[in-house]
Amino acid sequence: MAEQKGTRASLIQAVILAALVFFGFQLFFSHHKERAQEQVSRKVVVNNNIPPSKTLGTVVKVNTPLYTAEISTVNGKLIKLYVKKYKAQLVSPVSQNLGVYPLMTVSDNRALSKELASLNLEPSTVSLNVKNRPEKLVLKGKLPDGREFVKTLTFYPDSYRIDVKTSLKGAKLQTLVGPDIKVNEAHTSRMGHIGPVLETEDKVIRLKPKGIPGYLSFNRVLWAGEEDKYFLMAVKGKSFPATVELLPPEHTVVRNFVENFTFYGGPKELNRLEKLGLDSAIDFGIFGFAAKPTLKLFLFLHRFIPDWGLLIIVFTVLIRILLHPLAHKTYVSMKRMQELAPKLEEIKKKYGNDPQKLQEETMKLYKETGVNPASGCLPMLLQIPIFLVLYEIFLNAVELKGASFLWVPDLSQPDPTYLLPILMGASMILQQFLTPTTNPQQRYIFIAVSVIFTFMFAHFPAGLVLYWFTNNVITALQNFIIKKFVEMKGA
């Protein structure tokens, strides 16, 4: 009866621990982000209105291997930006409603901004097909006072960057990004941050529209723009001022005080962002120091293994090979612990009324036999940081977006059939029956924990579940092989 109560208590503790770890992890990061938002939102100044520019004039169509863009000859603003690979439109429909577009040029002088907003420019071409080399679009127009405004955009065939140069004698020009960015998926808690983002010389700042009263001002900005989970529109220059402005009710636009710059409008692909110094736009959280090099390894392997599902399996095999010496040592130690169970029971009966002596004799036995009772926990502890790093990658890496494997349509999303989480839970149970234990009743506790993990993993990215399932299967095979090896050696 006492043993049954102990087992039941252990089961309850395991369930509570699993729930606390999962929900505590989520609450920690959400509260951390909220605190960061509150600290930034104290920098408040008075808002300046942006004159609307709803007239489009002639539309210049730009086609590159990576995207298509449409540039209005009125002000030279960006009215459409379609990313071909991910079938994503980045310019928000809010732009048309408000008459405020990305790459719209304004000034700190309100009268001049109004003139620029309605200025019709003469384009160097009305159609641009970018194939083998960079191509330029030059737009020119004269203001009522005779001054000439020139905007030059350079497009590249192998990059999402657009180099922009603006010039107007006697004026300090500014460039807008936004309002907002079009969210290309259903907005769920898994979508991460959506809204203004910028990097100063000190840190990366992400803002929520609800936390912006009027507008916020920043100095020494390296780049600034609008983001969602997978895409970014941003201006990159040399240490410039920028403001993030609220357009009622909850829209935002970023005003960049820079005339010549590089504009990035595309997916948050690590290799492309690194070339432009924008890689901090990918939010890997506190595990970024490990997630970024791990993603680089994934991208390197992807050159040789084009199927992402197969790549995850190969990656898991590599991890298990690296951990095999530890797994072997751990299994042998646990097997010896199992063999020591009768002696441990004798010590318990003999010194059960003397806790101090019981502890001394137990540790003495471990020392004489060279057994480490904590060795069984070490492989699992090593798996935790690997799991957390992969969680960030599968959740945030756009490279995995839309990658299918067998029946799973998208490895970056949960398996809609729930088959993969069920297989993962079954593999955890199988692993327990191939792992030595000194107390067979503990297996029931681990089976209960496996069921809990199955329900938890049902909401995780399928790529992460595939990793854990593969890891469990390989571990079970390792334990089976090591068991046979140890039995042969003992014989």
N, C-alpha and C positions, 0 to 999 in steps of 0.2 A: 504493500500500500504506500509506503514511504517513497519507494522508487517511482511509482506511478505519479505521485504528487510532484516529485522532483522533475520528472520528464515533462509534465504538464506545465510547470513553472518555467522550465527552460524554453518550451515552445512559445509561451506567451512573451517571454523576454526577447526571443528571436524576432517575433512578429513586430513588437514595439520598436526594437532597434532598427529593423529594416525600414519601418515607416518614418522614424525620426531622421534617419540618414537621408532618405529621399526628399521629404518635405523640408527638412532643415536646410538642405543644399539649395532648394529652390528659393526659400525665404531669404537666405543669406544674400544671394545675388540680387534679388529684386530690391531688398532694402538698401543694399550697397549702391545700386543705381539711383534710387530715389534720393539718397543723401547727396550724391554727386550733383544731381539736378538742383537741389535746394541751395547748395553753395554757390552755383553759378548764377542763379536767378536773382541774386541781390544786386548785380551790376545793371542798373536801369537808367536809361536816358529817354529823352522825348522823341517820339516817332516822327519821321518825315514821310509824307505821302509820295507814292510812286504814280506818275501820270499813266493812265491806261493807254495801250497801243493795240487796239483791236483790228485796225486795218491791216491787211496782209499784202496788198499790192501783187507784184509778180512773185511767184514761188520758184526758187531755184532748187532743183532736185539733184541730190548727190548720192551716188551709188558706189559703195566700196565692197570688197569681199566679206567684210564683217558686219556692215550695217548700211542702212539707208537713212538719209537726213533730208529735211526740207528747211530751207532758209528763206525768210521773207525779205523782200527788197525794202520793206519799210523798217528802218532801224537796223536791219541785218540780224534779226532775232531768230532763234531756233524754234521752229513750230512743231517739228516731228523728229524723233530719233528712234529708229526701230532696229533692235539687235537681232540679227538673223538666226544665230545659233540657238538662242533661248526663246525666240519668238516673243520678244518683250518690247513694248513701247514705253519709253522712259518719260516723255513729256506728259505731264498731268493734264487731264481735261479742264482742271481749274484754270490753266493758263488762258484758254479761250474765253472763259466766263469773266475773268478779271482783266484781261488784256495785258497780262504780265507774263513774259516768256523767258526761258533760259537764254543767256548770251545777249540779253537786251542791254543796250548801252544808255546810261543816264549820267547825271552830273549832280554835284552838291548845290548847283544853282537850279531852283525849281523851274524858272522860266525857260532855261536852256534845256532841261530835261523834257519839258513839254514839247519843245521844238524837235528834239531828237526822237521822241516817241512817235511823231507823225511824219518824220522826214523820209521821203521816198528816195532810194538810192539807185544808181545805175550799176547793174552787175556786169562783170567781165564776161560772163556766160550764164545761160539759163539752165544748163544741164552739165553735170560734171560726172564722168565715169573714171573712178580711180582704180587703176589696175596694177601697174608695175612700178610706179614711182609716185612721189607726192605731187598733189595738184593744188593750185591756189584759186581761190575765189576772191576777187577784189570788188568791193562795193564803194561807190563814191557818190556824194551829194553835197549841195551847197545850202547853207542856212540863209535865212532872210538877210542877214548882215553881210553876206558874201563869203564867209569863211567856208572852207571845204572840210567836210568830215569824211574820213577814209577808214574802212574796216576791211582787213585782210584775214582770210581764214585759210589755213593750210591743212589739207586732209591727207592721211597716210593709208596705204593699202593694207598694211599689216598691224595696225594699231587703232585703238579707240580714241587716241588723242587727236585734238584739233588745236593747232597753234593759232592764236588770235592776236592781232595787232590793231589798235585803234589810235587814231590821231585827230586832234582838233586844236588848232592854234589858240593859245590863251585859255585853255580849259583843262581841268583835271577830271578825267572821265572815270566812270565806275561801271562794273559789269555785274549783272544779276544772275543768280542761279536759283531756279524754282519758278513759280511757287510749288512747293512739295516735290515729290517724285511719284510717278504712277506706281502703285503697288500692284505687282503682277500675279499675286496669289491672294487667296482668302486671308484676311487678317486674323491670325490666331495668336495665342501666347507663344507659339513656337517661332513667330516671325521676327522676334528680336526687336531692335530699335528701328523706328521709321521716323525720319525727320532730319533736322539740321545736324550736321557733323562738321567739325573742323579740328585741325591740329595746329597748335601754337608751338613755339620753341620749347615749351615746358611740358605739354601734355595734349592728349586727344580729348575733345569735349563733345559729348552727345547731348542734345537738348530735346525735351518734349514740348510740343506746341502749347500744351496747357500751362507750362511753367514759365512762359515768356510774357511779361507784362510790357507791352509797347515794343521795345527792341533792346537787344543786348549788344554791347560794343566790345571788340577784342583787338589787341595789338600783337605784333610779331607773329602774324599768321603765316603758316607755310602752305596750307591749302584749306579750302572751305567749300561746302556744298550741301546737297541733300542726298539721303541714302534710304534704301530699304535693306532687307536682309541680304539680298544677292546683288544689288546694283547700286551704282554711284554716279552722280553728276557733280563735278567739283572743278573749281578753279585753282590752279597751282602757280604760285609766283615766288618772288623773293621778299620774304618778311614784310607783309603788307597789312594794313588795318582792314577789318571786316566787321559788318554788323549782321545780326540775325533779327529779322523783323517779323512781327505778327500781322498777318492780313486777316481780319475778322471773317468768319468766327474763329477758326482754328487752323488757318493756313499759314505757312511761313515762306519767306524768301530770304536768300543770303545776298547781301550787297558787298561786293569786293572792290576795294579802293586800289585798283591796279589796271593799267592800260594795256600792257603786253603780258601775255600769260599763256599757259597750256591748259586747255579744257579737256577733262576726261569724262566721257559719257559711255558707260558700258558695264559689263559684269565685273564682280570683284574676284577676278582670276589672279591668284597670287603672283605668278610669273610676270604678268603684264603690269600689275600695280607696283611691283618691286622696281621695275625698270624706270618708273617715273617717281619713285619715292613716295608712293601712296599706299604701301602695304599695311600701314597701321589702320586703314579703313576697314580691314577685316577684324572683327571683334572676337578674339579667341578667349577673352576673359583672363583670369589670373594664370591660366595654363598656356598662354601664348608662347612663352619661351620654349616650350616643348612641342606644342601643337604645330607651330610654323615649320620647324625642321622635319617633323613627322609627315606633314602634308607634302613637303618637298620630296621626301622619299617616295611617297605615294605617286607623285607626278613623274618621278624618274622611272619607277617600275611601270607606270602606265604607258611609257614609250614602247615597252616590250610586251606588255599584257593589256591589250585594249579593252578587255571586258572588266569592268570595275568589280563585279561580284567575284570573279576568279582571282582578281588582284588581292582582294581582301582575304581570301582563303590562303593564297601564297604568303601574304604578309603574316598571317596568323601562324602558319607553319614555321616561318623564319623566327618568330618570337619564341615559339615552343622549342625550337632547336637550340636557341641561345639559353633558354632556361632549363634545358634537359638535365645538365649536371646537378642543378639544384633540385629538380623534380626527383631524380634518382636517389639522391642523398635523403631527401625528405621521406620518400616512400620506404626506404630501408629503415629509417629511424622510426617511422610509424609502425612498421612491421615488428620491430623489436619492442616497441611499446606494447603492442598486442601480446607478444610473447611474455612480457613482464607482468601482465595483468594478474596472474595467480599470486606472484610474489607480492605485488602491491596490495592485493586483498589480504594476504597473511599479515603484512605490516599494519594494515588498517585494523584488523581484528585484535592484534597484539597491543597496539598503542592507541586505540580509538579514544580512550579517555584522557590521553595526554597529547593535546594538539602540537605542542612544541616538539616533543619527542617524535611524533608522527611525521612532522615536517623534516626533521633532521634525518631520520632513517630513510624517508622517501628520497630526499636529495642525495643521500649517500649511495643509494641503489642506482640512481641515475648516473652518478659520477663513476661508479665502478663499472657500469655496463656501457658508458659512453653514449647514453641516450639523451636527446634534447626534447623534452615534452612540448616545447613551443614550436618545434620545427614544422609541424603541419600547417601552422598559420602563415609561415613566411611566403610561400608561393602566392597565396591569396592576397597578402599585403602588397606584393610586387605587382599584382594584376590591377590593383585599384588605381594607381596613377596612370597606367597605360589605358585603362578604361575611360578615365576622365578626359584624357587627352583626345582619344578617339571620339568621345561624345561631342567635344567641341568641334572637331573636324567634320563629322557627319552632319552636325547641326548647321554649320556655317559655310562650308566650302561649296561654292557655286559649281565647281568642277564635277561634283557628284549629283547635281540637280538633273533629274530626268534619266539618270542611269538605271537601266533595268537589269534584272537577273532572274532567270527562270520565270517563275510566276509573279515575282515582285516587280511592279511597274516603275517604282522610283525608290532607290536605296536611301535617299535623303528624307523620305517620309515613312511613317509607320506602315507595316504590311497590312493592307486592307483585308486580307483573308485570315489574318491571325495565325496562319499555319506556322510561320517561322518562329514566333514566340513560343508556340506549343512544342515544337521540336526542340527549342532551346531548353525549355523546362524539363522535357523528357531526358535530354542529354545530361542535365544536372543530376537528375535522379540516378541515371546509369552510372555516372561518375562516382556517386556515393557508394554504390554497391561494389565498386572495384577499388575502393580506398579502405585500407585497414583501419579498424577502430577498436578501442578497448571496451566500448559500451555500445552494443548493437542497438539499444533503444535510441541513441543519438541520431541514428539514421532517420527515424520518424520525424525528428525535429528538422533535419536538413531537407526532408521531402516537403514538409510544410513551408519552409523557406523557399524552396524551389517553386512551389505554387505561387507564392507571393511575388517572386521575381518574374514569373511568367506574366502576371497581370501588369506589373510595372513596365516590363520590356515591351508590352503590346503597344505602348505609347511612345516608344523610342524610335529613332530612325532605323529602318530595316538593315542598313549597312552595319550598324553597331550590333544589332541582334545576330546578324550573320557572323560577325567576328566572335561573339561570345559562344554561339552554338558550335562553331568550328573549333574554338579553343577547348570547349568541354569534350567534344568527340576525340580530339587529339590527346587530351589529358587522360581520358578513359583508356585509349589504346596504349598510351605510354605506361599507365599503371598495370595494364594487363601484361604487357611485354616484360616490364620490370619484375612483376610477380613471378612469371615463368622463369626469368633469369635467376631470381633469388632462390626459388625452389630447386632449380638445377644445381646451383652453386652449393646449396645446403645439402643436397643429396650426394 
